[in-house]
Amino acid sequence: MTGPSQAIAYRLYNNPDAFPSKETQDAICKAFNAQPGDFLRYAPNDDREE
C-alpha cells in the first residue's frame, strides 16, 4: 500500500469538514506510521439537535 491518492489528499486538505473513510485512514496511518489520533481531532457540532 502506498498511501492515499493525490485526489483524496487534496480533498481532505482543502475541505476541513471532509471525513476520511476507514480505508483512507488506514492508508494514512500505514504511510506515516501513525495512529488516527495523531491527525484527527474532536470538534463538537453545536448545530446538532438533541
mmCIF entry with sequence, helices, sheets and N, C-alpha, C, O atoms, coordinates in Angstrom:
data_MODEL
# 
_entry.id   MODEL 
# 
_entity.id                         1 
_entity.type                       polymer 
_entity.pdbx_number_of_molecules   1 
# 
_entity_poly.entity_id                      1 
_entity_poly.type                           'polypeptide(L)' 
_entity_poly.nstd_linkage                   no 
_entity_poly.nstd_monomer                   no 
_entity_poly.pdbx_seq_one_letter_code       MTGPSQAIAYRLYNNPDAFPSKETQDAICKAFNAQPGDFLRYAPNDDREE 
_entity_poly.pdbx_seq_one_letter_code_can   MTGPSQAIAYRLYNNPDAFPSKETQDAICKAFNAQPGDFLRYAPNDDREE 
_entity_poly.pdbx_strand_id                 A 
# 
loop_
_entity_poly_seq.entity_id 
_entity_poly_seq.num 
_entity_poly_seq.mon_id 
_entity_poly_seq.hetero 
1 1  MET n 
1 2  THR n 
1 3  GLY n 
1 4  PRO n 
1 5  SER n 
1 6  GLN n 
1 7  ALA n 
1 8  ILE n 
1 9  ALA n 
1 10 TYR n 
1 11 ARG n 
1 12 LEU n 
1 13 TYR n 
1 14 ASN n 
1 15 ASN n 
1 16 PRO n 
1 17 ASP n 
1 18 ALA n 
1 19 PHE n 
1 20 PRO n 
1 21 SER n 
1 22 LYS n 
1 23 GLU n 
1 24 THR n 
1 25 GLN n 
1 26 ASP n 
1 27 ALA n 
1 28 ILE n 
1 29 CYS n 
1 30 LYS n 
1 31 ALA n 
1 32 PHE n 
1 33 ASN n 
1 34 ALA n 
1 35 GLN n 
1 36 PRO n 
1 37 GLY n 
1 38 ASP n 
1 39 PHE n 
1 40 LEU n 
1 41 ARG n 
1 42 TYR n 
1 43 ALA n 
1 44 PRO n 
1 45 ASN n 
1 46 ASP n 
1 47 ASP n 
1 48 ARG n 
1 49 GLU n 
1 50 GLU n 
# 
_struct_asym.id          A 
_struct_asym.entity_id   1 
# 
loop_
_struct_conf.conf_type_id 
_struct_conf.id 
_struct_conf.pdbx_PDB_helix_id 
_struct_conf.beg_label_comp_id 
_struct_conf.beg_label_asym_id 
_struct_conf.beg_label_seq_id 
_struct_conf.pdbx_beg_PDB_ins_code 
_struct_conf.end_label_comp_id 
_struct_conf.end_label_asym_id 
_struct_conf.end_label_seq_id 
_struct_conf.pdbx_end_PDB_ins_code 
_struct_conf.beg_auth_comp_id 
_struct_conf.beg_auth_asym_id 
_struct_conf.beg_auth_seq_id 
_struct_conf.end_auth_comp_id 
_struct_conf.end_auth_asym_id 
_struct_conf.end_auth_seq_id 
_struct_conf.pdbx_PDB_helix_class 
_struct_conf.details 
_struct_conf.pdbx_PDB_helix_length 
HELX_P HELX_P1 AA1 GLN A 6  ? ASN A 14 ? GLN A 6  ASN A 14 1 ? 9  
HELX_P HELX_P2 AA2 LYS A 22 ? PHE A 32 ? LYS A 22 PHE A 32 1 ? 11 
HELX_P HELX_P3 AA3 PRO A 36 ? ASP A 38 ? PRO A 36 ASP A 38 5 ? 3  
# 
_struct_conf_type.id          HELX_P 
_struct_conf_type.criteria    ? 
_struct_conf_type.reference   ? 
# 
loop_
_atom_site.group_PDB 
_atom_site.id 
_atom_site.type_symbol 
_atom_site.label_atom_id 
_atom_site.label_alt_id 
_atom_site.label_comp_id 
_atom_site.label_asym_id 
_atom_site.label_entity_id 
_atom_site.label_seq_id 
_atom_site.pdbx_PDB_ins_code 
_atom_site.Cartn_x 
_atom_site.Cartn_y 
_atom_site.Cartn_z 
_atom_site.occupancy 
_atom_site.B_iso_or_equiv 
_atom_site.pdbx_formal_charge 
_atom_site.auth_seq_id 
_atom_site.auth_comp_id 
_atom_site.auth_asym_id 
_atom_site.auth_atom_id 
_atom_site.pdbx_PDB_model_num 
ATOM 1   N N  . MET A 1 1  ? 0.857   -1.187 0.000  1.00 0.00 ? 1  MET A N  1 
ATOM 2   C CA . MET A 1 1  ? 0.000   0.000  0.000  1.00 0.00 ? 1  MET A CA 1 
ATOM 3   C C  . MET A 1 1  ? 0.893   1.238  0.000  1.00 0.00 ? 1  MET A C  1 
ATOM 4   O O  . MET A 1 1  ? 1.865   1.316  0.752  1.00 0.00 ? 1  MET A O  1 
ATOM 5   N N  . THR A 1 2  ? 0.557   2.192  -0.842 1.00 0.00 ? 2  THR A N  1 
ATOM 6   C CA . THR A 1 2  ? 1.388   3.382  -0.994 1.00 0.00 ? 2  THR A CA 1 
ATOM 7   C C  . THR A 1 2  ? 0.837   4.606  -0.295 1.00 0.00 ? 2  THR A C  1 
ATOM 8   O O  . THR A 1 2  ? 1.490   5.649  -0.278 1.00 0.00 ? 2  THR A O  1 
ATOM 9   N N  . GLY A 1 3  ? -0.332  4.507  0.273  1.00 0.00 ? 3  GLY A N  1 
ATOM 10  C CA . GLY A 1 3  ? -0.939  5.650  0.934  1.00 0.00 ? 3  GLY A CA 1 
ATOM 11  C C  . GLY A 1 3  ? -2.109  6.174  0.138  1.00 0.00 ? 3  GLY A C  1 
ATOM 12  O O  . GLY A 1 3  ? -2.450  5.624  -0.909 1.00 0.00 ? 3  GLY A O  1 
ATOM 13  N N  . PRO A 1 4  ? -2.727  7.233  0.626  1.00 0.00 ? 4  PRO A N  1 
ATOM 14  C CA . PRO A 1 4  ? -3.909  7.774  -0.054 1.00 0.00 ? 4  PRO A CA 1 
ATOM 15  C C  . PRO A 1 4  ? -3.529  8.401  -1.392 1.00 0.00 ? 4  PRO A C  1 
ATOM 16  O O  . PRO A 1 4  ? -2.401  8.855  -1.580 1.00 0.00 ? 4  PRO A O  1 
ATOM 17  N N  . SER A 1 5  ? -4.483  8.418  -2.315 1.00 0.00 ? 5  SER A N  1 
ATOM 18  C CA . SER A 1 5  ? -4.225  9.024  -3.623 1.00 0.00 ? 5  SER A CA 1 
ATOM 19  C C  . SER A 1 5  ? -4.094  10.537 -3.487 1.00 0.00 ? 5  SER A C  1 
ATOM 20  O O  . SER A 1 5  ? -4.499  11.125 -2.483 1.00 0.00 ? 5  SER A O  1 
ATOM 21  N N  . GLN A 1 6  ? -3.529  11.144 -4.503 1.00 0.00 ? 6  GLN A N  1 
ATOM 22  C CA . GLN A 1 6  ? -3.372  12.600 -4.505 1.00 0.00 ? 6  GLN A CA 1 
ATOM 23  C C  . GLN A 1 6  ? -4.730  13.289 -4.448 1.00 0.00 ? 6  GLN A C  1 
ATOM 24  O O  . GLN A 1 6  ? -4.873  14.319 -3.789 1.00 0.00 ? 6  GLN A O  1 
ATOM 25  N N  . ALA A 1 7  ? -5.722  12.735 -5.127 1.00 0.00 ? 7  ALA A N  1 
ATOM 26  C CA . ALA A 1 7  ? -7.061  13.333 -5.126 1.00 0.00 ? 7  ALA A CA 1 
ATOM 27  C C  . ALA A 1 7  ? -7.672  13.312 -3.725 1.00 0.00 ? 7  ALA A C  1 
ATOM 28  O O  . ALA A 1 7  ? -8.291  14.290 -3.305 1.00 0.00 ? 7  ALA A O  1 
ATOM 29  N N  . ILE A 1 8  ? -7.503  12.217 -3.008 1.00 0.00 ? 8  ILE A N  1 
ATOM 30  C CA . ILE A 1 8  ? -8.042  12.126 -1.647 1.00 0.00 ? 8  ILE A CA 1 
ATOM 31  C C  . ILE A 1 8  ? -7.307  13.093 -0.730 1.00 0.00 ? 8  ILE A C  1 
ATOM 32  O O  . ILE A 1 8  ? -7.935  13.787 0.069  1.00 0.00 ? 8  ILE A O  1 
ATOM 33  N N  . ALA A 1 9  ? -5.982  13.145 -0.839 1.00 0.00 ? 9  ALA A N  1 
ATOM 34  C CA . ALA A 1 9  ? -5.203  14.071 -0.014 1.00 0.00 ? 9  ALA A CA 1 
ATOM 35  C C  . ALA A 1 9  ? -5.621  15.514 -0.283 1.00 0.00 ? 9  ALA A C  1 
ATOM 36  O O  . ALA A 1 9  ? -5.751  16.304 0.652  1.00 0.00 ? 9  ALA A O  1 
ATOM 37  N N  . TYR A 1 10 ? -5.831  15.864 -1.548 1.00 0.00 ? 10 TYR A N  1 
ATOM 38  C CA . TYR A 1 10 ? -6.257  17.215 -1.919 1.00 0.00 ? 10 TYR A CA 1 
ATOM 39  C C  . TYR A 1 10 ? -7.617  17.538 -1.304 1.00 0.00 ? 10 TYR A C  1 
ATOM 40  O O  . TYR A 1 10 ? -7.807  18.617 -0.744 1.00 0.00 ? 10 TYR A O  1 
ATOM 41  N N  . ARG A 1 11 ? -8.571  16.594 -1.410 1.00 0.00 ? 11 ARG A N  1 
ATOM 42  C CA . ARG A 1 11 ? -9.919  16.818 -0.868 1.00 0.00 ? 11 ARG A CA 1 
ATOM 43  C C  . ARG A 1 11 ? -9.870  17.009 0.644  1.00 0.00 ? 11 ARG A C  1 
ATOM 44  O O  . ARG A 1 11 ? -10.523 17.906 1.176  1.00 0.00 ? 11 ARG A O  1 
ATOM 45  N N  . LEU A 1 12 ? -9.107  16.180 1.333  1.00 0.00 ? 12 LEU A N  1 
ATOM 46  C CA . LEU A 1 12 ? -9.028  16.291 2.789  1.00 0.00 ? 12 LEU A CA 1 
ATOM 47  C C  . LEU A 1 12 ? -8.346  17.589 3.211  1.00 0.00 ? 12 LEU A C  1 
ATOM 48  O O  . LEU A 1 12 ? -8.749  18.212 4.194  1.00 0.00 ? 12 LEU A O  1 
ATOM 49  N N  . TYR A 1 13 ? -7.318  17.998 2.476  1.00 0.00 ? 13 TYR A N  1 
ATOM 50  C CA . TYR A 1 13 ? -6.591  19.219 2.811  1.00 0.00 ? 13 TYR A CA 1 
ATOM 51  C C  . TYR A 1 13 ? -7.452  20.460 2.587  1.00 0.00 ? 13 TYR A C  1 
ATOM 52  O O  . TYR A 1 13 ? -7.419  21.393 3.389  1.00 0.00 ? 13 TYR A O  1 
ATOM 53  N N  . ASN A 1 14 ? -8.216  20.473 1.507  1.00 0.00 ? 14 ASN A N  1 
ATOM 54  C CA . ASN A 1 14 ? -8.989  21.655 1.131  1.00 0.00 ? 14 ASN A CA 1 
ATOM 55  C C  . ASN A 1 14 ? -10.392 21.700 1.706  1.00 0.00 ? 14 ASN A C  1 
ATOM 56  O O  . ASN A 1 14 ? -11.068 22.722 1.588  1.00 0.00 ? 14 ASN A O  1 
ATOM 57  N N  . ASN A 1 15 ? -10.845 20.626 2.320  1.00 0.00 ? 15 ASN A N  1 
ATOM 58  C CA . ASN A 1 15 ? -12.178 20.596 2.913  1.00 0.00 ? 15 ASN A CA 1 
ATOM 59  C C  . ASN A 1 15 ? -12.067 20.079 4.345  1.00 0.00 ? 15 ASN A C  1 
ATOM 60  O O  . ASN A 1 15 ? -12.116 18.870 4.569  1.00 0.00 ? 15 ASN A O  1 
ATOM 61  N N  . PRO A 1 16 ? -11.920 20.979 5.315  1.00 0.00 ? 16 PRO A N  1 
ATOM 62  C CA . PRO A 1 16 ? -11.736 20.547 6.699  1.00 0.00 ? 16 PRO A CA 1 
ATOM 63  C C  . PRO A 1 16 ? -12.922 19.763 7.259  1.00 0.00 ? 16 PRO A C  1 
ATOM 64  O O  . PRO A 1 16 ? -12.782 19.079 8.273  1.00 0.00 ? 16 PRO A O  1 
ATOM 65  N N  . ASP A 1 17 ? -14.085 19.851 6.617  1.00 0.00 ? 17 ASP A N  1 
ATOM 66  C CA . ASP A 1 17 ? -15.254 19.102 7.084  1.00 0.00 ? 17 ASP A CA 1 
ATOM 67  C C  . ASP A 1 17 ? -15.311 17.688 6.521  1.00 0.00 ? 17 ASP A C  1 
ATOM 68  O O  . ASP A 1 17 ? -16.132 16.880 6.956  1.00 0.00 ? 17 ASP A O  1 
ATOM 69  N N  . ALA A 1 18 ? -14.453 17.386 5.567  1.00 0.00 ? 18 ALA A N  1 
ATOM 70  C CA . ALA A 1 18 ? -14.437 16.039 4.975  1.00 0.00 ? 18 ALA A CA 1 
ATOM 71  C C  . ALA A 1 18 ? -13.898 15.047 5.998  1.00 0.00 ? 18 ALA A C  1 
ATOM 72  O O  . ALA A 1 18 ? -12.955 15.341 6.733  1.00 0.00 ? 18 ALA A O  1 
ATOM 73  N N  . PHE A 1 19 ? -14.508 13.877 6.032  1.00 0.00 ? 19 PHE A N  1 
ATOM 74  C CA . PHE A 1 19 ? -14.040 12.842 6.945  1.00 0.00 ? 19 PHE A CA 1 
ATOM 75  C C  . PHE A 1 19 ? -13.537 11.673 6.123  1.00 0.00 ? 19 PHE A C  1 
ATOM 76  O O  . PHE A 1 19 ? -14.275 11.137 5.296  1.00 0.00 ? 19 PHE A O  1 
ATOM 77  N N  . PRO A 1 20 ? -12.283 11.265 6.337  1.00 0.00 ? 20 PRO A N  1 
ATOM 78  C CA . PRO A 1 20 ? -11.738 10.175 5.532  1.00 0.00 ? 20 PRO A CA 1 
ATOM 79  C C  . PRO A 1 20 ? -12.406 8.841  5.848  1.00 0.00 ? 20 PRO A C  1 
ATOM 80  O O  . PRO A 1 20 ? -12.772 8.571  6.992  1.00 0.00 ? 20 PRO A O  1 
ATOM 81  N N  . SER A 1 21 ? -12.557 8.018  4.826  1.00 0.00 ? 21 SER A N  1 
ATOM 82  C CA . SER A 1 21 ? -13.124 6.682  5.020  1.00 0.00 ? 21 SER A CA 1 
ATOM 83  C C  . SER A 1 21 ? -12.176 5.837  5.868  1.00 0.00 ? 21 SER A C  1 
ATOM 84  O O  . SER A 1 21 ? -11.019 6.201  6.080  1.00 0.00 ? 21 SER A O  1 
ATOM 85  N N  . LYS A 1 22 ? -12.677 4.724  6.341  1.00 0.00 ? 22 LYS A N  1 
ATOM 86  C CA . LYS A 1 22 ? -11.847 3.813  7.140  1.00 0.00 ? 22 LYS A CA 1 
ATOM 87  C C  . LYS A 1 22 ? -10.627 3.367  6.333  1.00 0.00 ? 22 LYS A C  1 
ATOM 88  O O  . LYS A 1 22 ? -9.525  3.277  6.873  1.00 0.00 ? 22 LYS A O  1 
ATOM 89  N N  . GLU A 1 23 ? -10.821 3.089  5.046  1.00 0.00 ? 23 GLU A N  1 
ATOM 90  C CA . GLU A 1 23 ? -9.724  2.659  4.186  1.00 0.00 ? 23 GLU A CA 1 
ATOM 91  C C  . GLU A 1 23 ? -8.677  3.762  4.032  1.00 0.00 ? 23 GLU A C  1 
ATOM 92  O O  . GLU A 1 23 ? -7.476  3.489  4.044  1.00 0.00 ? 23 GLU A O  1 
ATOM 93  N N  . THR A 1 24 ? -9.136  5.011  3.888  1.00 0.00 ? 24 THR A N  1 
ATOM 94  C CA . THR A 1 24 ? -8.210  6.135  3.766  1.00 0.00 ? 24 THR A CA 1 
ATOM 95  C C  . THR A 1 24 ? -7.461  6.356  5.067  1.00 0.00 ? 24 THR A C  1 
ATOM 96  O O  . THR A 1 24 ? -6.258  6.618  5.050  1.00 0.00 ? 24 THR A O  1 
ATOM 97  N N  . GLN A 1 25 ? -8.159  6.254  6.206  1.00 0.00 ? 25 GLN A N  1 
ATOM 98  C CA . GLN A 1 25 ? -7.486  6.386  7.496  1.00 0.00 ? 25 GLN A CA 1 
ATOM 99  C C  . GLN A 1 25 ? -6.408  5.318  7.647  1.00 0.00 ? 25 GLN A C  1 
ATOM 100 O O  . GLN A 1 25 ? -5.309  5.599  8.126  1.00 0.00 ? 25 GLN A O  1 
ATOM 101 N N  . ASP A 1 26 ? -6.727  4.098  7.237  1.00 0.00 ? 26 ASP A N  1 
ATOM 102 C CA . ASP A 1 26 ? -5.767  3.002  7.314  1.00 0.00 ? 26 ASP A CA 1 
ATOM 103 C C  . ASP A 1 26 ? -4.543  3.297  6.450  1.00 0.00 ? 26 ASP A C  1 
ATOM 104 O O  . ASP A 1 26 ? -3.410  3.079  6.879  1.00 0.00 ? 26 ASP A O  1 
ATOM 105 N N  . ALA A 1 27 ? -4.773  3.795  5.228  1.00 0.00 ? 27 ALA A N  1 
ATOM 106 C CA . ALA A 1 27 ? -3.667  4.113  4.325  1.00 0.00 ? 27 ALA A CA 1 
ATOM 107 C C  . ALA A 1 27 ? -2.785  5.221  4.897  1.00 0.00 ? 27 ALA A C  1 
ATOM 108 O O  . ALA A 1 27 ? -1.559  5.144  4.813  1.00 0.00 ? 27 ALA A O  1 
ATOM 109 N N  . ILE A 1 28 ? -3.400  6.246  5.476  1.00 0.00 ? 28 ILE A N  1 
ATOM 110 C CA . ILE A 1 28 ? -2.638  7.350  6.071  1.00 0.00 ? 28 ILE A CA 1 
ATOM 111 C C  . ILE A 1 28 ? -1.807  6.845  7.248  1.00 0.00 ? 28 ILE A C  1 
ATOM 112 O O  . ILE A 1 28 ? -0.624  7.166  7.364  1.00 0.00 ? 28 ILE A O  1 
ATOM 113 N N  . CYS A 1 29 ? -2.431  6.056  8.117  1.00 0.00 ? 29 CYS A N  1 
ATOM 114 C CA . CYS A 1 29 ? -1.719  5.530  9.284  1.00 0.00 ? 29 CYS A CA 1 
ATOM 115 C C  . CYS A 1 29 ? -0.530  4.668  8.863  1.00 0.00 ? 29 CYS A C  1 
ATOM 116 O O  . CYS A 1 29 ? 0.553   4.773  9.438  1.00 0.00 ? 29 CYS A O  1 
ATOM 117 N N  . LYS A 1 30 ? -0.735  3.821  7.863  1.00 0.00 ? 30 LYS A N  1 
ATOM 118 C CA . LYS A 1 30 ? 0.361   2.968  7.390  1.00 0.00 ? 30 LYS A CA 1 
ATOM 119 C C  . LYS A 1 30 ? 1.460   3.797  6.734  1.00 0.00 ? 30 LYS A C  1 
ATOM 120 O O  . LYS A 1 30 ? 2.642   3.543  6.965  1.00 0.00 ? 30 LYS A O  1 
ATOM 121 N N  . ALA A 1 31 ? 1.090   4.781  5.923  1.00 0.00 ? 31 ALA A N  1 
ATOM 122 C CA . ALA A 1 31 ? 2.074   5.595  5.210  1.00 0.00 ? 31 ALA A CA 1 
ATOM 123 C C  . ALA A 1 31 ? 2.937   6.417  6.162  1.00 0.00 ? 31 ALA A C  1 
ATOM 124 O O  . ALA A 1 31 ? 4.122   6.627  5.902  1.00 0.00 ? 31 ALA A O  1 
ATOM 125 N N  . PHE A 1 32 ? 2.345   6.885  7.266  1.00 0.00 ? 32 PHE A N  1 
ATOM 126 C CA . PHE A 1 32 ? 3.069   7.750  8.197  1.00 0.00 ? 32 PHE A CA 1 
ATOM 127 C C  . PHE A 1 32 ? 3.401   7.078  9.522  1.00 0.00 ? 32 PHE A C  1 
ATOM 128 O O  . PHE A 1 32 ? 3.895   7.726  10.444 1.00 0.00 ? 32 PHE A O  1 
ATOM 129 N N  . ASN A 1 33 ? 3.124   5.755  9.618  1.00 0.00 ? 33 ASN A N  1 
ATOM 130 C CA . ASN A 1 33 ? 3.367   5.027  10.858 1.00 0.00 ? 33 ASN A CA 1 
ATOM 131 C C  . ASN A 1 33 ? 2.755   5.793  12.038 1.00 0.00 ? 33 ASN A C  1 
ATOM 132 O O  . ASN A 1 33 ? 3.430   6.101  13.020 1.00 0.00 ? 33 ASN A O  1 
ATOM 133 N N  . ALA A 1 34 ? 1.465   6.088  11.909 1.00 0.00 ? 34 ALA A N  1 
ATOM 134 C CA . ALA A 1 34 ? 0.761   6.926  12.878 1.00 0.00 ? 34 ALA A CA 1 
ATOM 135 C C  . ALA A 1 34 ? -0.511  6.237  13.359 1.00 0.00 ? 34 ALA A C  1 
ATOM 136 O O  . ALA A 1 34 ? -0.894  5.181  12.855 1.00 0.00 ? 34 ALA A O  1 
ATOM 137 N N  . GLN A 1 35 ? -1.148  6.849  14.330 1.00 0.00 ? 35 GLN A N  1 
ATOM 138 C CA . GLN A 1 35 ? -2.441  6.430  14.847 1.00 0.00 ? 35 GLN A CA 1 
ATOM 139 C C  . GLN A 1 35 ? -3.470  7.486  14.438 1.00 0.00 ? 35 GLN A C  1 
ATOM 140 O O  . GLN A 1 35 ? -3.101  8.642  14.230 1.00 0.00 ? 35 GLN A O  1 
ATOM 141 N N  . PRO A 1 36 ? -4.756  7.118  14.317 1.00 0.00 ? 36 PRO A N  1 
ATOM 142 C CA . PRO A 1 36 ? -5.769  8.105  13.926 1.00 0.00 ? 36 PRO A CA 1 
ATOM 143 C C  . PRO A 1 36 ? -5.765  9.355  14.811 1.00 0.00 ? 36 PRO A C  1 
ATOM 144 O O  . PRO A 1 36 ? -5.991  10.457 14.312 1.00 0.00 ? 36 PRO A O  1 
ATOM 145 N N  . GLY A 1 37 ? -5.518  9.206  16.089 1.00 0.00 ? 37 GLY A N  1 
ATOM 146 C CA . GLY A 1 37 ? -5.492  10.348 16.994 1.00 0.00 ? 37 GLY A CA 1 
ATOM 147 C C  . GLY A 1 37 ? -4.370  11.329 16.703 1.00 0.00 ? 37 GLY A C  1 
ATOM 148 O O  . GLY A 1 37 ? -4.391  12.459 17.190 1.00 0.00 ? 37 GLY A O  1 
ATOM 149 N N  . ASP A 1 38 ? -3.390  10.908 15.913 1.00 0.00 ? 38 ASP A N  1 
ATOM 150 C CA . ASP A 1 38 ? -2.293  11.801 15.548 1.00 0.00 ? 38 ASP A CA 1 
ATOM 151 C C  . ASP A 1 38 ? -2.734  12.859 14.539 1.00 0.00 ? 38 ASP A C  1 
ATOM 152 O O  . ASP A 1 38 ? -2.101  13.909 14.429 1.00 0.00 ? 38 ASP A O  1 
ATOM 153 N N  . PHE A 1 39 ? -3.820  12.591 13.796 1.00 0.00 ? 39 PHE A N  1 
ATOM 154 C CA . PHE A 1 39 ? -4.245  13.550 12.772 1.00 0.00 ? 39 PHE A CA 1 
ATOM 155 C C  . PHE A 1 39 ? -5.729  13.894 12.820 1.00 0.00 ? 39 PHE A C  1 
ATOM 156 O O  . PHE A 1 39 ? -6.185  14.731 12.042 1.00 0.00 ? 39 PHE A O  1 
ATOM 157 N N  . LEU A 1 40 ? -6.485  13.274 13.706 1.00 0.00 ? 40 LEU A N  1 
ATOM 158 C CA . LEU A 1 40 ? -7.901  13.609 13.868 1.00 0.00 ? 40 LEU A CA 1 
ATOM 159 C C  . LEU A 1 40 ? -8.096  14.317 15.202 1.00 0.00 ? 40 LEU A C  1 
ATOM 160 O O  . LEU A 1 40 ? -7.403  14.032 16.178 1.00 0.00 ? 40 LEU A O  1 
ATOM 161 N N  . ARG A 1 41 ? -9.037  15.234 15.228 1.00 0.00 ? 41 ARG A N  1 
ATOM 162 C CA . ARG A 1 41 ? -9.360  15.891 16.497 1.00 0.00 ? 41 ARG A CA 1 
ATOM 163 C C  . ARG A 1 41 ? -10.873 15.991 16.616 1.00 0.00 ? 41 ARG A C  1 
ATOM 164 O O  . ARG A 1 41 ? -11.580 16.050 15.610 1.00 0.00 ? 41 ARG A O  1 
ATOM 165 N N  . TYR A 1 42 ? -11.355 16.009 17.825 1.00 0.00 ? 42 TYR A N  1 
ATOM 166 C CA . TYR A 1 42 ? -12.785 16.119 18.092 1.00 0.00 ? 42 TYR A CA 1 
ATOM 167 C C  . TYR A 1 42 ? -13.196 17.582 18.027 1.00 0.00 ? 42 TYR A C  1 
ATOM 168 O O  . TYR A 1 42 ? -12.565 18.443 18.639 1.00 0.00 ? 42 TYR A O  1 
ATOM 169 N N  . ALA A 1 43 ? -14.251 17.850 17.286 1.00 0.00 ? 43 ALA A N  1 
ATOM 170 C CA . ALA A 1 43 ? -14.815 19.195 17.220 1.00 0.00 ? 43 ALA A CA 1 
ATOM 171 C C  . ALA A 1 43 ? -16.319 19.052 17.415 1.00 0.00 ? 43 ALA A C  1 
ATOM 172 O O  . ALA A 1 43 ? -17.003 18.509 16.548 1.00 0.00 ? 43 ALA A O  1 
ATOM 173 N N  . PRO A 1 44 ? -16.845 19.531 18.543 1.00 0.00 ? 44 PRO A N  1 
ATOM 174 C CA . PRO A 1 44 ? -18.276 19.378 18.790 1.00 0.00 ? 44 PRO A CA 1 
ATOM 175 C C  . PRO A 1 44 ? -19.111 20.101 17.738 1.00 0.00 ? 44 PRO A C  1 
ATOM 176 O O  . PRO A 1 44 ? -18.729 21.160 17.242 1.00 0.00 ? 44 PRO A O  1 
ATOM 177 N N  . ASN A 1 45 ? -20.239 19.520 17.414 1.00 0.00 ? 45 ASN A N  1 
ATOM 178 C CA . ASN A 1 45 ? -21.160 20.101 16.444 1.00 0.00 ? 45 ASN A CA 1 
ATOM 179 C C  . ASN A 1 45 ? -22.255 20.808 17.226 1.00 0.00 ? 45 ASN A C  1 
ATOM 180 O O  . ASN A 1 45 ? -23.174 20.162 17.728 1.00 0.00 ? 45 ASN A O  1 
ATOM 181 N N  . ASP A 1 46 ? -22.168 22.112 17.334 1.00 0.00 ? 46 ASP A N  1 
ATOM 182 C CA . ASP A 1 46 ? -23.127 22.889 18.121 1.00 0.00 ? 46 ASP A CA 1 
ATOM 183 C C  . ASP A 1 46 ? -24.478 23.016 17.435 1.00 0.00 ? 46 ASP A C  1 
ATOM 184 O O  . ASP A 1 46 ? -25.452 23.419 18.071 1.00 0.00 ? 46 ASP A O  1 
ATOM 185 N N  . ASP A 1 47 ? -24.558 22.681 16.151 1.00 0.00 ? 47 ASP A N  1 
ATOM 186 C CA . ASP A 1 47 ? -25.812 22.787 15.406 1.00 0.00 ? 47 ASP A CA 1 
ATOM 187 C C  . ASP A 1 47 ? -26.701 21.561 15.577 1.00 0.00 ? 47 ASP A C  1 
ATOM 188 O O  . ASP A 1 47 ? -27.836 21.553 15.100 1.00 0.00 ? 47 ASP A O  1 
ATOM 189 N N  . ARG A 1 48 ? -26.215 20.548 16.234 1.00 0.00 ? 48 ARG A N  1 
ATOM 190 C CA . ARG A 1 48 ? -26.947 19.291 16.373 1.00 0.00 ? 48 ARG A CA 1 
ATOM 191 C C  . ARG A 1 48 ? -28.128 19.462 17.321 1.00 0.00 ? 48 ARG A C  1 
ATOM 192 O O  . ARG A 1 48 ? -27.995 20.049 18.395 1.00 0.00 ? 48 ARG A O  1 
ATOM 193 N N  . GLU A 1 49 ? -29.288 18.942 16.913 1.00 0.00 ? 49 GLU A N  1 
ATOM 194 C CA . GLU A 1 49 ? -30.468 18.970 17.783 1.00 0.00 ? 49 GLU A CA 1 
ATOM 195 C C  . GLU A 1 49 ? -30.449 17.754 18.685 1.00 0.00 ? 49 GLU A C  1 
ATOM 196 O O  . GLU A 1 49 ? -30.045 16.671 18.264 1.00 0.00 ? 49 GLU A O  1 
ATOM 197 N N  . GLU A 1 50 ? -30.882 17.924 19.913 1.00 0.00 ? 50 GLU A N  1 
ATOM 198 C CA . GLU A 1 50 ? -30.909 16.796 20.843 1.00 0.00 ? 50 GLU A CA 1 
ATOM 199 C C  . GLU A 1 50 ? -32.305 16.371 21.134 1.00 0.00 ? 50 GLU A C  1 
ATOM 200 O O  . GLU A 1 50 ? -32.517 15.431 21.901 1.00 0.00 ? 50 GLU A O  1 
# 
